[in-house]
């Protein structure tokens, strides 16, 4: 085993209450929130408040999905106008998904100036996906916001 120790965070629970506390702590105004989507049938989708600017999908990682992602990895690198970062911190998939949802909707969300997410966006502007991942790994304020919220929810 090498001397390199990968960071691992406590996973965020896939729960709107947890995710909403997290995004509001990052500086997203209270009028934006995550909600559960119970299905893709028209009747169930009518229950989702509008407007919708992002959707997060929770799915299990399999050997097949990992293989497909690795094949697509290079193609994702240069998608013009899309904020994309790699996930290098273990168990941070919820945080990375939230960052993607927020950063790709900067034109719709008026982030609070006095919260750290604005600084994170400024620090990562124009950076490559691996550089953004490195910035997240070393950003103690983003890590603290994650840790604070990861203790919430119903899962022990």
C-alpha positions as CSV (number, residue, x, y, z in Angstrom):
1,X,0.0,0.0,0.0
2,X,1.4,3.4,-0.9
3,X,1.7,6.4,1.4
4,X,-1.0,8.3,-0.5
5,X,-4.2,8.3,1.5
6,X,-7.3,9.3,-0.4
7,X,-9.7,11.5,1.5
8,X,-13.0,9.9,2.3
9,X,-16.0,12.0,3.5
10,X,-19.1,10.8,5.3
11,X,-21.6,10.4,2.5
12,X,-24.5,12.9,2.3
13,X,-27.8,11.2,2.8
14,X,-30.0,11.4,-0.3
15,X,-32.7,13.3,1.5
16,X,-34.2,16.6,0.5
17,X,-33.9,18.0,4.1
18,X,-30.2,17.2,4.3
19,X,-29.5,18.5,0.8
20,X,-31.5,21.7,1.4
21,X,-29.6,22.4,4.6
22,X,-26.3,21.9,2.7
23,X,-27.2,24.2,-0.2
24,X,-28.6,26.9,2.0
25,X,-25.4,26.8,4.1
26,X,-23.4,27.2,0.9
27,X,-25.4,30.3,0.0
28,X,-28.3,29.2,-2.1
29,X,-31.4,31.3,-1.3
30,X,-34.3,29.6,0.6
31,X,-36.5,29.8,-2.5
32,X,-34.5,27.0,-4.1
33,X,-34.7,23.5,-2.8
34,X,-34.4,19.9,-3.5
35,X,-37.5,17.7,-3.6
36,X,-38.1,14.0,-4.1
37,X,-39.3,12.9,-7.5
38,X,-41.4,9.7,-6.9
39,X,-41.6,8.6,-10.5
40,X,-41.5,9.7,-14.1
41,X,-45.2,9.3,-14.9
42,X,-46.9,12.5,-15.9
43,X,-49.1,12.5,-12.7
44,X,-46.0,12.1,-10.5
45,X,-44.0,14.8,-12.3
46,X,-46.9,17.2,-11.9
47,X,-46.2,17.1,-8.1
48,X,-42.7,18.6,-8.7
49,X,-42.6,22.3,-8.0
50,X,-41.6,24.5,-10.9
51,X,-39.2,25.8,-12.1
52,X,-36.8,22.9,-12.2
53,X,-33.2,23.7,-13.0
54,X,-31.4,20.4,-12.1
55,X,-32.2,16.8,-11.4
56,X,-29.9,14.5,-9.3
57,X,-30.2,10.8,-9.9
58,X,-29.3,8.3,-7.3
59,X,-28.2,4.9,-8.7
60,X,-26.0,2.1,-7.6
61,X,-22.4,1.8,-8.9
62,X,-21.8,-1.4,-10.8
63,X,-18.7,-2.7,-12.6
64,X,-20.5,-1.9,-15.9
65,X,-21.3,1.7,-14.9
66,X,-17.8,2.3,-13.8
67,X,-16.4,0.9,-17.1
68,X,-18.8,3.1,-19.1
69,X,-17.8,6.2,-17.1
70,X,-14.1,5.5,-17.7
71,X,-14.7,5.3,-21.5
72,X,-16.5,8.6,-21.4
73,X,-14.1,10.4,-19.1
74,X,-12.0,12.0,-21.8
75,X,-15.0,13.1,-23.7
76,X,-16.4,14.9,-20.7
77,X,-13.2,16.9,-20.3
78,X,-13.9,19.5,-23.0
79,X,-17.7,20.1,-22.9
80,X,-18.0,23.8,-23.7
81,X,-20.0,25.9,-21.3
82,X,-20.6,23.1,-18.8
83,X,-19.1,23.1,-15.3
84,X,-17.7,19.7,-14.7
85,X,-15.3,18.3,-12.1
86,X,-13.9,14.9,-11.3
87,X,-14.7,13.2,-8.0
88,X,-11.5,12.3,-6.2
89,X,-12.8,12.4,-2.6
90,X,-14.3,9.1,-1.6
91,X,-18.0,9.3,-0.6
92,X,-18.4,12.8,-2.0
93,X,-20.6,11.9,-4.9
94,X,-23.6,13.8,-3.4
95,X,-21.4,16.9,-2.9
96,X,-20.1,16.7,-6.4
97,X,-23.6,16.3,-7.8
98,X,-24.7,19.3,-5.8
99,X,-21.7,21.4,-7.0
100,X,-22.6,20.4,-10.6
101,X,-26.3,21.3,-10.1
102,X,-25.4,24.7,-8.6
103,X,-22.5,25.7,-10.7
104,X,-24.3,24.9,-14.0
105,X,-27.2,27.2,-12.9
106,X,-25.4,30.3,-11.8
107,X,-27.6,32.3,-14.2
108,X,-30.7,31.2,-12.3
109,X,-29.5,31.3,-8.6
110,X,-28.4,34.5,-6.8
111,X,-25.9,33.0,-4.4
112,X,-25.4,34.9,-1.1
113,X,-22.2,36.9,-1.3
114,X,-21.2,36.2,2.2
115,X,-21.2,32.4,1.9
116,X,-18.3,30.3,0.7
117,X,-19.7,28.8,-2.5
118,X,-19.2,32.1,-4.4
119,X,-15.5,31.9,-3.5
120,X,-15.3,28.3,-4.5
121,X,-16.8,29.2,-7.9
122,X,-14.4,32.0,-8.3
123,X,-11.4,29.8,-7.4
124,X,-12.5,27.1,-9.9
125,X,-13.6,29.4,-12.8
126,X,-12.0,28.2,-16.1
127,X,-10.2,25.3,-14.4
128,X,-10.0,21.7,-15.8
129,X,-12.0,19.0,-14.0
130,X,-9.0,17.5,-12.2
131,X,-7.9,21.0,-11.0
132,X,-11.4,21.6,-9.6
133,X,-11.3,18.2,-7.8
134,X,-7.9,19.2,-6.3
135,X,-9.3,22.6,-5.1
136,X,-12.3,20.8,-3.5
137,X,-9.9,18.4,-1.7
138,X,-8.0,21.3,-0.2
139,X,-11.0,23.6,0.5
140,X,-11.5,23.3,4.3
141,X,-14.7,25.5,4.2
142,X,-16.3,23.2,1.6
143,X,-15.2,20.2,3.6
144,X,-16.6,21.7,6.8
145,X,-20.0,22.5,5.1
146,X,-20.1,18.9,3.9
147,X,-19.2,17.4,7.3
148,X,-21.7,19.6,9.1
149,X,-24.5,18.4,6.8
150,X,-23.4,14.7,6.6
151,X,-24.3,14.4,10.3
152,X,-27.9,15.2,9.4
153,X,-30.6,12.8,8.2
154,X,-32.1,9.5,9.3
155,X,-29.2,7.1,8.5
156,X,-27.0,6.1,11.3
